[in-house]
Amino acid sequence: MGWFSSNKTSETPDPTSRKDRQRCWDSRDAYFACLDAANVVKPGDEGAACAETKKTYEANCAKSWIDYFNKRRVLAEQQQGVLTQARTQAESARSR
């Protein structure tokens, strides 16, 4: 077990592998679809509603990717709310 040993565990997804990246994205999409169906914005707040898809998502994606995707989902939802509010304000300003 030296610096350059090539022993990789099969439990850890390899983000450099196209197949593993695609598997991660597919499981992320399935998990987020489940969250959408449960009307949950922040991953982790769904309770037991999406337990199976969450387990698959966490098994297929690197921890750093999971953190990024989860934060990005919340941020995108917040941005959507701000954009909707801005459109509403712009429309009300035009109608005056």
Secondary structure, DSSP 8 states (H G I E B T S, - for coil): --TT-----TTS--TTSHHHHHHHHHHHHHHHHHHHHTT--STT-STTTTHHHHHHHHHHS-HHHHHHHHHHHHHHHHHHHHHHHHHHHHHHHHT-
